[in-house]
Amino acid sequence: MCGIVGYIGANDSKGILLHGLEKLEYRGYDSAGIAVLNDNGVHLTKVKGRIVTLKESMDNSNSVEATLGIGHTRWATHGEPSTLNAHPHQSTSGKFTIVHNGVIENYQDIKRNYLEAVDFVSETDTEVIVQLIEKLYDEFQNTIKAFQEAMKLLKGSYAIGMIDVDDPNTLYVSKNKSPLLIGLGDGFNVIASDAMATLKETDQYLEIFDKEIVLVHRNHVEIQKLNGKVVDRQPYTAEIDASDIEKGTYPHYMLKEIDEQPIVIRNIIKEYQDENNEVKLDDSIRNAMQEADRVYIIAAGTSYHAGLIGKEFMEKMARIPVEVHVASEFSYNMPLLSEKPLFVFISQSGETADSRAVLVKIKEMGHPALTITNVPGSTLSREADYTLQLHAGPEIAVASTKAYTAQIAVLTILAADIAKAKGLELEFDPIKELAIVSSAMEVLTDQKEEIEQLAGIYLDTTRNAFFIGRGLDYNVSLEAALKLKEISYIQAEGFAGGELKHGTIALIEEGTPVIALATQENVNYSIRGNVQEVVARGANALIISMRGLEQDTDAFVLPKVHELLTPLISVIPLQLLAYYAALHRDCDVDKPRNLAKSVTVE
Ligand code: F6R
């Protein structure tokens, strides 16, 4: 989490830094700051709150011109969100100023072993880094050497940008595990946690690998290993359409991204079909899947929920046994593995630290890994053996929507391809059925008014809500509850319809909203029975069913799609319900409290 941007060039840096930080705000938004260097020294502006507050503060202060600067938007890990804990942080003498993204695991040890005499002004692990660099500078009288030696001592994750007040021609950079890119321009260079931040400036980027140091100057960039050995690396062109990262006429990114789902499914069909309109995957992925005796899906949050659906597909369509695990649990509590496991990491961002921790561990054990991600070149993609891309376009709203459906669609393709390779008969044509899904999604995204009304009736005044379903509908209920709670702050739970009566039904009282999914024929009567049980105890029940299974009292009927693919469409009214519930409560839909888009701390 946290976003970093930096600029060194011929123009004033502040506008570029502020624009970059706005684009990085999805990575954290509890405090922010900028440091710029000119002939009069380093000028620091820090605020608690959003970039808009930082901008106001800079407008109000007598802002200076400077052609070198670094900026940061924070998601607090060490120390509360406050101006004092906001980055950039400075060493005691003011010689060094840094921004940092990540977590320094041994910061207490470093403090104890090297910095006992230092008076710290913040509670952050970041201040330890900058003080350590100053301490090492006092010893070596050489900034590069001090920077290198400090990086050797750090344990944990970091992406760092640093200014030395006595060196206006260099931006010092390093990274380990946290993302950071160098953007190359004509007479200037930039650094950013994500190319989205600096796309206006350049589309040429240099990747930095873990434990490298980069000296970024105005007209050239030097990459070094920690031992000082210079590395040669070619830039690549970032293939992000700048218009994809703008909201356009939409009030929120989340609404835009919900609306983009039909087109995302069409993109996925286009990317993964051959000239005979059949699913096609890389041979290497197909072989790896076929060689495995068990697949372990590892993911977090919404991606974990997509994994639960993926398990159903792989077991039902491709007859491969699958386990799905929450990444943060798997790392520390690994189950007994099968003889030939294949690990599938599902991650929109490809940067989730909990998932990466598992990837590092299973690679050490020698197991193969496939990453399903929206971000090619992300850490999880680079470090796995194989990657399947989501082709969903940038997802900016913190609440994931189009990535969830894209993950499910790609998992459909994966399961169908393996089934075909194993000579198993599929009861449906996946490409044709996904095309039907895409049209059904369009019908649903056109029903916003109806769904907003339902949100008003069921969710506007409630303090809690339940989502229930059986089978695939249960998995979607988990996602619906997560979506509602994360953006509207209504306490919500997803439950297996049959499980409520084993305890949780005690929470049902007069008017408690219970939203039930009824899209699965084999459990249509039993889920409706579960609805009756809660209605008898005062619940305000809303049933979302599918054409063909509907009853007169159902509040919302989904267009018919193949029964296995219902999660792709049943989630859409649920995403919209969460959206309108949050909107009606005046919540910040795209940037809910306490959260960040890319969770790069364990
Ligand atoms: C919820 C949400 C999160 C993410 C989770 C994993 O809307 O977005 O639960 O799904 O943090 O992130 P990725 O998929 O980037 O690994």
Residues whose N, C-alpha, C, O or C-beta is under 5 A from the ligand:
A	BS01	F6R	A300 G301 T302 S303 I346 S347 Q348 S349 G350 T352 V398 A399 S400 K597 V599
